[in-house]
Amino acid sequence: MTKKTIIIDSGLGNINSLTNCIDSLEFKYEIVQSPNENIIFDKIIFPGVGSYSHAMESIISKKWDNFIKKNVIEKKKTLSGNLYRNANFIQLWL
C-alpha cells in the first residue's frame, strides 16, 4: 500500500517550497486547507513559521486543533513541522 502524506495549508508556511522538495522525492501528498475526516493519509506535515500565538489562533479558528488531536494523539499518525517543537503547542493536545 502506498503511503500518503497530507500538508496542512493554514497560511503559515511556504507551501510551494515544501511541495517542490516533496515532488523531487516522488512522494504522494495532498494539500489540505480545511479539516476533513474523509481523507485517507499516513502522515501530516504542518508547516509553519513566524509567531507562535498567530499560529495557534489560525489552528483554532480553522478547527485544526481537534483534527490534529484526533489523528496524532489518538490515532498515532506522524506529525512533522516546526510548530510541534514548541512546548505550548504540545500542551494543547495533552
VMD Tcl script that draws the C-alpha trace (Angstrom):
set ca {
  {0.00 0.00 0.00}
  {1.34 3.41 -0.97}
  {1.60 5.84 1.90}
  {0.18 9.32 1.52}
  {1.03 12.50 3.35}
  {-1.22 15.49 3.82}
  {0.18 19.00 4.01}
  {-1.94 21.33 6.10}
  {-2.13 24.71 4.40}
  {-3.11 27.08 7.17}
  {-1.40 30.06 5.55}
  {1.56 29.85 7.94}
  {4.27 28.34 5.76}
  {5.82 28.29 2.31}
  {3.81 25.51 0.68}
  {5.47 25.90 -2.75}
  {8.95 25.34 -1.38}
  {7.77 22.33 0.59}
  {5.91 20.73 -2.32}
  {8.91 21.24 -4.63}
  {11.00 19.27 -2.18}
  {8.42 16.50 -1.81}
  {7.93 16.34 -5.60}
  {11.66 15.76 -6.03}
  {11.36 12.77 -3.68}
  {8.35 11.49 -5.64}
  {6.19 11.08 -2.51}
  {2.42 11.17 -2.73}
  {0.78 14.06 -0.92}
  {-2.31 16.20 -0.85}
  {-2.55 19.84 0.22}
  {-5.47 20.27 2.60}
  {-6.91 23.66 3.55}
  {-9.61 22.54 5.98}
  {-10.05 19.54 8.29}
  {-11.76 16.63 6.59}
  {-12.23 13.29 8.31}
  {-12.71 11.51 4.97}
  {-9.12 12.00 3.85}
  {-7.02 8.84 3.95}
  {-3.42 9.51 4.93}
  {-0.50 8.22 6.99}
  {1.45 11.35 7.85}
  {0.78 15.03 8.44}
  {3.09 17.91 7.60}
  {2.13 21.13 9.34}
  {4.45 23.83 8.00}
  {4.69 26.99 9.99}
  {6.88 29.99 10.53}
  {6.60 33.19 12.50}
  {4.65 33.99 15.64}
  {3.51 31.08 17.78}
  {0.46 32.99 19.05}
  {-0.61 33.84 15.49}
  {-0.16 30.19 14.51}
  {-2.32 28.96 17.38}
  {-5.04 31.48 16.53}
  {-5.04 30.13 12.97}
  {-5.08 26.49 14.11}
  {-8.01 27.03 16.44}
  {-10.04 29.34 14.19}
  {-9.75 26.92 11.26}
  {-10.59 23.98 13.55}
  {-7.31 22.14 13.00}
  {-6.86 21.63 16.75}
  {-9.39 18.80 17.04}
  {-8.27 17.24 13.75}
  {-4.65 17.17 14.91}
  {-5.55 15.87 18.35}
  {-7.68 13.08 16.94}
  {-5.17 11.96 14.31}
  {-1.87 12.47 16.10}
  {-2.70 11.78 19.74}
  {-5.47 9.21 19.34}
  {-4.68 7.53 16.01}
  {-0.88 7.91 16.37}
  {-0.32 9.42 12.90}
  {3.06 11.03 12.34}
  {3.21 14.83 12.61}
  {6.07 16.84 11.20}
  {6.57 20.57 11.22}
  {8.10 23.47 13.09}
  {5.29 24.30 15.50}
  {5.23 20.97 17.29}
  {8.64 21.71 18.80}
  {7.06 24.42 20.93}
  {6.15 23.12 24.41}
  {2.93 25.15 24.44}
  {1.85 23.52 21.17}
  {2.37 20.08 22.71}
  {0.49 21.04 25.90}
  {-2.58 21.96 23.84}
  {-3.07 18.30 22.95}
  {-2.43 16.79 26.39}
}
mol new
graphics top color blue
foreach p $ca { graphics top sphere $p radius 0.5 }
foreach p [lrange $ca 0 end-1] q [lrange $ca 1 end] { graphics top cylinder $p $q radius 0.2 }
display resetview
